[in-house]
Amino acid sequence: MALYVSPGFARAADAHLRLALMFKARRHWAVAAVHFRRARLAPHQDATFTRLELSFHAAHLLEARGLRKAARDAYERLLKEPQLSCILKADVCRQLGWLYHRCASLGEAAARARAAIWCLQRAVDAEPESGAGLYLLGRCFAAQGKVHDAFIAYRNSVEKSEGNADTWCSIGVLYQQQNQPMDALQAYICAVQLDKGHSAAWTNLGSLYESCQMPRDAFACYTNGGAAATAAHAALRQRLAFLRAHLAHAPMPSVTGKRRQLPSIEEAWNLPISAEMSSRAPKSAPPPYPGKRPEEPPPLTHHQLQTLQYLQRNSHNLSPNQQALMQQLLSQYRLAQAARARAVTKSEGSTASGGDNAESLAEDLLKRFSSDSQPEIKKEPVTKMASSVSSNEAALGGRQPVVKLEPLKTDPLKPVSFHIGMSSKQILDACKENAGPPTAWSVLGAGSAPPEPPAVPPPRLAAEQLAPPAPFVYVESKREAFSPQLQDFCLKHPIAVVRGLTAALKLDLGLFSTKTLVEAWPDHAVEVRTQLMQSADENWDSAGRRRVWACASHRSHTTVRKYAQYQAGSFQDSLREERERGTAPPHSAGGLSDSDGRESGSGPAKRRKGARMLRFGTNVDLSDERKWRPQLAELQKLPAFARVASAANMLSHVGHVILGMNTVQLYMKVPGSRTPGHQENNNFCSININIGPGDCEWFGVPDAYWGGVRELCDRHGLSYLHGSWWPDPEELRAHGVPVYRFTQRPGDLVWVNAGCVHWVQATGWCNNIAWNVGPLTARQYSLALDRYEWNKVQNFKSIVPMVHLTWNLARNIRVSDPRLHRAMRTCLLQTLRAAAGTLNAVRARGVPVRFHGRARGEASHYCGACEREVWHALLVREHERRHVVHCLACARRASPTLQGFLCLEEHHMEELAQVYDSFTLHRPAPAAAPPPALPPAHTPD
């Protein structure tokens, strides 16, 4: 929200880094990568991190995503940097050493072991006061059977950071392997007392008790390990079931019975550490029991903070001694903050299993940020002599003097109220005096709050309303197909099925069959998504143990010919399997049943036995008119509101190709192929025709309830915009969200209205074609513009350039709907104002402005840093041998004086003024008598 409401936000780099770390901790890899890239592009003059630190976290993202070799290469490149600090060098060496230790794909085992030891020893040398490197070094020694070296490393680790449950757990493992059960017991007790939820320590403790013939204590320890321990270990679940059954019939232990080898878990919990254990020689003894903590570096005094603040403010005019003092104080300040962050981390418990958790680094850094990493500094009174000092300049942590962003030229004494009744001359004249700040240039109108996801609307729906029947309409003639009532029916419902339309218009759907595609262009590219075959009612995790929303798929590419072979082979395999079972194939062509949305009854055990992977051929591009002329010509038979290109379709006025939106895409499916839940780009409507021969099953949620779907995505830890998710209809209905469910047969056209959330699964072998349309209605335009602004809040690219589209619509059409006219006129006003304000700011800084124009079919431009649409005034600068377009905010962040930038104008201001003044509300003549109505809608069979 800070990045949205303040386009010139001086701390953009920090904001993007924090967002990247949070998304990394939530396993939203793609979104995290976007924010790391934007943090790298943002200026770093006042950032609280260096570019090397940013590169380290970007490398760790590669490791977390499973790209181990790429991560290794990135870490090794970092180690060659001459300006690498000791602390960052230790972090890089720790990660690289542990990566070598646990990743078999990085080479032969002995070589990896040597590399791991070497890296971890360098980490210890670089940061001697940290226990983390010593702990991992001990783990590596233990894995190689070097027990003595492992004990030494663990002992030294505990002396530096004794509050680490992982270290004590590993010590217990070593003692248990050396057949020293009492010492192992005490080490495990230390671990679980430091972290009561340490499942590995509880599990190991249970194993220790079992080996000592103490089943009751073993059962208690296994149970204390929690569901996380048992969920991941089938053998442990079986052991728990066995112990539960055994103990149910076993007599209680006798007090006078055989002497036990170990004290019970209750006794061990309160048992004091033995003097012998803490006084043994290092060769055989464990590390000391938690005792004296190492001394932490002292925080800066108030006087030192004031001195550092003064030195940072005057860093351009410091003597060498003063610069050395500033660096010394800054280093001391960061060490104290790092120590404070470590203390916070310890108090909140240790990380999981010795660094195996790939997200722990991001979480640790977020804790450091949350521990108030910048001290409060009293502001000095601002005088006329010192009016250029920004409050941001007082913040510590920057490695260079803070660059103050000069505000855009405005005069607060002459406020101007802009409104859509103004002429273009009035607007431009007012902008010469005061165009207002960029925060007032929203296309929704000045003062409009940024859009937010809506709450589930009251009142709560009844059970039958939560599972409404899908709207169906049957078209029996060409006259009905072209009647305005058909379009009205579609626009009136969130989602609708039009049956019989393709037959009535005699569309040759065979042109889109797999056979025809192979004959026409066998080597045409197909994007493939590899997915797990599941019932449409269910979505299981990769282990098949619990139902989730996360919908995994892996991307690859092939050709039409190769996918056709797979599709046909899949059908033949199914026929053979059904013949062997002596039954008809349930998904054969034309023999598919209408699903009524009931549970299939397949539980996880059944799913795991028959789990298969499938390949879904998606996003086959049919935009090339030279290749696909017969197919595209056939679609011209459709009524105007459903055509790919039509004067009544907003997307036909964009003026350039947007693949899959104002062009046709084809999908090649086998049973189980899934299109996960989503809304269409910028909330435009979509058309989908099933070519057949099999069926597809659809789910839909009305636009008014999309906020409820997003809320449940958040609960499941999924990104609504970036993530891949398959909702549970029953969970949605329990949340008060209605869900449509219906079957799309061959030849059926599905109309998805603006903003409808939907997801689709093929129940047979079939092809589908789809594209987007934009009806010229106020609702469609407003929803598209709202999503355009919400995408900015979410740092998500809008692939429909709404500003460019609005000006083209104003040139090309006449609008008679007052609501649509008002919304478009507001957007025209705000963007004309923004264009004038941008040019004023550019010229005030002496930046050359040249006319560039727009070529026919030229794609719209987006900012290379924030990926927002840039219209009319393109600020261009060379970056890595190519010219990159910037918006005004990102250009000013990169260079407050706009040095090195060139401004290119796409239009003449006189032409824009003429378009704005000519866009008036059209008063149509009285309408003629309406044609006959469609036959009433029927409930599907």
Secondary structure as the mmCIF struct_conf table of DSSP 4:
data_model
#
loop_
_struct_conf.conf_type_id
_struct_conf.id
_struct_conf.beg_label_comp_id
_struct_conf.beg_label_asym_id
_struct_conf.beg_label_seq_id
_struct_conf.end_label_comp_id
_struct_conf.end_label_asym_id
_struct_conf.end_label_seq_id
HELX_RH_AL_P HELX_RH_AL_P1 ALA A 2 VAL A 5
TURN_TY1_P TURN_TY1_P1 PRO A 7 GLY A 8
TURN_TY1_P TURN_TY1_P2 ALA A 10 ARG A 11
HELX_RH_AL_P HELX_RH_AL_P2 ALA A 12 ALA A 25
TURN_TY1_P TURN_TY1_P3 ARG A 26 ARG A 27
HELX_RH_AL_P HELX_RH_AL_P3 TRP A 29 LEU A 41
BEND BEND1 ALA A 42 ALA A 42
TURN_TY1_P TURN_TY1_P4 GLN A 45 ASP A 46
BEND BEND2 THR A 48 PHE A 49
HELX_RH_AL_P HELX_RH_AL_P4 ARG A 51 ALA A 64
TURN_TY1_P TURN_TY1_P5 ARG A 65 GLY A 66
HELX_RH_AL_P HELX_RH_AL_P5 ARG A 68 LEU A 79
TURN_TY1_P TURN_TY1_P6 LYS A 80 LYS A 80
TURN_TY1_P TURN_TY1_P7 PRO A 82 GLN A 83
HELX_RH_AL_P HELX_RH_AL_P6 CYS A 86 ARG A 102
HELX_RH_3T_P HELX_RH_3T_P1 ALA A 104 LEU A 106
BEND BEND3 GLY A 107 GLY A 107
HELX_RH_AL_P HELX_RH_AL_P7 ALA A 109 ALA A 126
TURN_TY1_P TURN_TY1_P8 PRO A 128 GLU A 129
BEND BEND4 GLY A 131 GLY A 131
HELX_RH_AL_P HELX_RH_AL_P8 ALA A 132 ALA A 143
TURN_TY1_P TURN_TY1_P9 GLN A 144 GLY A 145
HELX_RH_AL_P HELX_RH_AL_P9 VAL A 147 LYS A 160
TURN_TY1_P TURN_TY1_P10 GLU A 162 GLY A 163
HELX_RH_AL_P HELX_RH_AL_P10 ALA A 165 GLN A 177
TURN_TY1_P TURN_TY1_P11 GLN A 178 ASN A 179
HELX_RH_AL_P HELX_RH_AL_P11 PRO A 181 LEU A 194
TURN_TY1_P TURN_TY1_P12 LYS A 196 GLY A 197
HELX_RH_AL_P HELX_RH_AL_P12 SER A 199 SER A 211
TURN_TY1_P TURN_TY1_P13 CYS A 212 GLN A 213
HELX_RH_AL_P HELX_RH_AL_P13 PRO A 215 ASN A 224
TURN_TY1_P TURN_TY1_P14 GLY A 225 GLY A 225
HELX_RH_AL_P HELX_RH_AL_P14 GLY A 226 ALA A 231
TURN_TY1_P TURN_TY1_P15 ALA A 232 ALA A 232
HELX_RH_AL_P HELX_RH_AL_P15 ALA A 234 HIS A 249
BEND BEND5 ALA A 250 ALA A 250
HELX_LH_PP_P HELX_LH_PP_P1 PRO A 251 SER A 254
TURN_TY1_P TURN_TY1_P16 VAL A 255 THR A 256
BEND BEND6 GLY A 257 LYS A 258
HELX_LH_PP_P HELX_LH_PP_P2 ARG A 259 ARG A 260
BEND BEND7 GLN A 261 LEU A 262
HELX_RH_AL_P HELX_RH_AL_P16 ILE A 265 TRP A 269
TURN_TY1_P TURN_TY1_P17 ASN A 270 ASN A 270
HELX_LH_PP_P HELX_LH_PP_P3 LEU A 271 SER A 274
HELX_RH_AL_P HELX_RH_AL_P17 ALA A 275 SER A 279
BEND BEND8 ARG A 280 ARG A 280
TURN_TY1_P TURN_TY1_P18 PRO A 282 SER A 284
HELX_LH_PP_P HELX_LH_PP_P4 ALA A 285 TYR A 289
BEND BEND9 PRO A 290 PRO A 290
HELX_LH_PP_P HELX_LH_PP_P5 LYS A 292 THR A 301
HELX_RH_AL_P HELX_RH_AL_P18 HIS A 302 ARG A 313
TURN_TY1_P TURN_TY1_P19 ASN A 314 ASN A 314
HELX_RH_3T_P HELX_RH_3T_P2 SER A 315 ASN A 317
HELX_RH_AL_P HELX_RH_AL_P19 PRO A 320 SER A 347
TURN_TY1_P TURN_TY1_P20 GLU A 348 GLU A 348
HELX_LH_PP_P HELX_LH_PP_P6 SER A 350 THR A 351
HELX_RH_3T_P HELX_RH_3T_P3 ALA A 352 GLY A 355
TURN_TY1_P TURN_TY1_P21 ASP A 356 ASP A 356
TURN_TY1_P TURN_TY1_P22 ALA A 358 GLU A 359
HELX_RH_AL_P HELX_RH_AL_P20 SER A 360 SER A 370
TURN_TY1_P TURN_TY1_P23 SER A 371 ASP A 372
BEND BEND10 GLN A 374 GLN A 374
HELX_LH_PP_P HELX_LH_PP_P7 LYS A 378 VAL A 382
BEND BEND11 LYS A 384 LYS A 384
TURN_TY1_P TURN_TY1_P24 MET A 385 SER A 388
HELX_RH_3T_P HELX_RH_3T_P4 SER A 391 ALA A 394
BEND BEND12 LEU A 396 LEU A 396
BEND BEND13 ARG A 399 GLN A 400
HELX_LH_PP_P HELX_LH_PP_P8 PRO A 401 LEU A 408
TURN_TY1_P TURN_TY1_P25 PRO A 412 LEU A 413
BEND BEND14 LYS A 414 LYS A 414
TURN_TY1_P TURN_TY1_P26 ILE A 420 GLY A 421
BEND BEND15 MET A 422 MET A 422
HELX_RH_AL_P HELX_RH_AL_P21 SER A 424 ASN A 434
HELX_RH_3T_P HELX_RH_3T_P5 PRO A 438 ALA A 440
TURN_TY1_P TURN_TY1_P27 VAL A 443 LEU A 444
TURN_TY1_P TURN_TY1_P28 ALA A 446 GLY A 447
HELX_LH_PP_P HELX_LH_PP_P9 SER A 448 PRO A 451
HELX_LH_PP_P HELX_LH_PP_P10 PRO A 453 PRO A 457
BEND BEND16 PRO A 458 PRO A 459
HELX_LH_PP_P HELX_LH_PP_P11 ARG A 460 ALA A 462
TURN_TY1_P TURN_TY1_P29 ALA A 463 LEU A 466
BEND BEND17 ALA A 467 ALA A 467
HELX_LH_PP_P HELX_LH_PP_P12 PRO A 468 PRO A 471
STRN STRN1 PHE A 472 TYR A 474
BEND BEND18 SER A 477 SER A 477
HELX_RH_AL_P HELX_RH_AL_P22 LYS A 478 ALA A 481
TURN_TY1_P TURN_TY1_P30 PHE A 482 PHE A 482
BEND BEND19 SER A 483 SER A 483
HELX_RH_AL_P HELX_RH_AL_P23 PRO A 484 LYS A 492
BEND BEND20 HIS A 493 PRO A 494
STRN STRN2 ILE A 495 ARG A 499
BEND BEND21 GLY A 500 GLY A 500
HELX_RH_AL_P HELX_RH_AL_P24 LEU A 501 ALA A 504
TURN_TY1_P TURN_TY1_P31 LEU A 505 LYS A 506
HELX_RH_3T_P HELX_RH_3T_P6 LEU A 509 PHE A 512
BEND BEND22 SER A 513 SER A 513
HELX_RH_AL_P HELX_RH_AL_P25 THR A 514 ALA A 520
TURN_TY1_P TURN_TY1_P32 PRO A 522 ASP A 523
STRN STRN3 ALA A 525 LEU A 532
TURN_TY1_P TURN_TY1_P33 ALA A 536 ASP A 537
STRN STRN4 TRP A 540 TRP A 540
TURN_TY1_P TURN_TY1_P34 SER A 542 ALA A 543
BEND BEND23 GLY A 544 ARG A 546
STRN STRN5 ARG A 547 ARG A 547
BEND BEND24 TRP A 549 TRP A 549
STRN STRN6 ALA A 550 ALA A 550
STRN STRN7 HIS A 554 THR A 559
HELX_RH_AL_P HELX_RH_AL_P26 VAL A 560 ARG A 581
TURN_TY1_P TURN_TY1_P35 GLY A 582 GLY A 582
BEND BEND25 THR A 583 THR A 583
TURN_TY1_P TURN_TY1_P36 PRO A 586 HIS A 587
BEND BEND26 SER A 588 SER A 588
TURN_TY1_P TURN_TY1_P37 ALA A 589 GLY A 590
HELX_LH_PP_P HELX_LH_PP_P13 LEU A 592 SER A 595
BEND BEND27 GLY A 597 GLY A 597
HELX_RH_AL_P HELX_RH_AL_P27 PRO A 604 LYS A 609
TURN_TY1_P TURN_TY1_P38 GLY A 610 GLY A 610
STRN STRN8 MET A 613 ASP A 621
TURN_TY1_P TURN_TY1_P39 GLU A 625 LYS A 627
BEND BEND28 TRP A 628 TRP A 628
HELX_RH_AL_P HELX_RH_AL_P28 ARG A 629 GLU A 634
HELX_RH_3T_P HELX_RH_3T_P7 LEU A 635 LYS A 637
BEND BEND29 LEU A 638 LEU A 638
HELX_RH_3T_P HELX_RH_3T_P8 ALA A 640 ALA A 642
BEND BEND30 ARG A 643 ALA A 645
TURN_TY1_P TURN_TY1_P40 ALA A 647 ALA A 648
STRN STRN9 ASN A 649 ASN A 649
HELX_RH_3T_P HELX_RH_3T_P9 MET A 650 HIS A 653
BEND BEND31 VAL A 654 VAL A 654
BEND BEND32 HIS A 656 HIS A 656
TURN_TY1_P TURN_TY1_P41 LEU A 659 ASN A 662
BEND BEND33 THR A 663 THR A 663
STRN STRN10 GLN A 665 LYS A 669
TURN_TY1_P TURN_TY1_P42 PRO A 671 GLY A 672
STRN STRN11 ARG A 674 HIS A 678
HELX_RH_3T_P HELX_RH_3T_P10 ASN A 681 ASN A 683
STRN STRN12 CYS A 685 PRO A 693
BEND BEND34 GLY A 694 GLY A 694
STRN STRN13 CYS A 696 VAL A 701
HELX_RH_3T_P HELX_RH_3T_P11 ASP A 703 TYR A 705
HELX_RH_AL_P HELX_RH_AL_P29 TRP A 706 ARG A 715
TURN_TY1_P TURN_TY1_P43 HIS A 716 GLY A 717
TURN_TY1_P TURN_TY1_P44 TYR A 720 HIS A 722
BEND BEND35 GLY A 723 GLY A 723
STRN STRN14 TRP A 725 TRP A 725
HELX_RH_AL_P HELX_RH_AL_P30 PRO A 729 ALA A 734
TURN_TY1_P TURN_TY1_P45 HIS A 735 GLY A 736
STRN STRN15 TYR A 740 GLN A 744
TURN_TY1_P TURN_TY1_P46 PRO A 746 GLY A 747
HELX_LH_PP_P HELX_LH_PP_P14 ASP A 748 ASP A 748
STRN STRN16 LEU A 749 VAL A 752
TURN_TY1_P TURN_TY1_P47 ALA A 754 GLY A 755
STRN STRN17 VAL A 757 ALA A 762
BEND BEND36 THR A 763 TRP A 765
STRN STRN18 CYS A 766 VAL A 773
STRN STRN19 PRO A 775 PRO A 775
BEND BEND37 LEU A 776 LEU A 776
HELX_RH_AL_P HELX_RH_AL_P31 ALA A 778 VAL A 793
TURN_TY1_P TURN_TY1_P48 GLN A 794 ASN A 795
BEND BEND38 ILE A 799 VAL A 800
HELX_RH_AL_P HELX_RH_AL_P32 MET A 802 ASN A 812
STRN STRN20 VAL A 815 VAL A 815
HELX_RH_AL_P HELX_RH_AL_P33 PRO A 818 ALA A 844
TURN_TY1_P TURN_TY1_P49 ARG A 845 GLY A 846
STRN STRN21 VAL A 849 PHE A 851
TURN_TY1_P TURN_TY1_P50 ARG A 856 GLY A 857
HELX_LH_PP_P HELX_LH_PP_P15 GLU A 858 SER A 860
STRN STRN22 HIS A 861 TYR A 862
TURN_TY1_P TURN_TY1_P51 GLY A 864 CYS A 866
STRN STRN23 GLU A 869 VAL A 870
BEND BEND39 HIS A 872 HIS A 872
STRN STRN24 ALA A 873 HIS A 879
TURN_TY1_P TURN_TY1_P52 GLU A 880 ARG A 881
STRN STRN25 ARG A 882 HIS A 886
HELX_RH_AL_P HELX_RH_AL_P34 LEU A 888 ALA A 894
TURN_TY1_P TURN_TY1_P53 PRO A 896 THR A 897
TURN_TY1_P TURN_TY1_P54 GLN A 899 GLY A 900
STRN STRN26 LEU A 902 GLU A 905
BEND BEND40 GLU A 906 HIS A 907
HELX_RH_AL_P HELX_RH_AL_P35 MET A 909 SER A 918
STRN STRN27 LEU A 921 LEU A 921
HELX_LH_PP_P HELX_LH_PP_P16 PRO A 924 ALA A 937
#
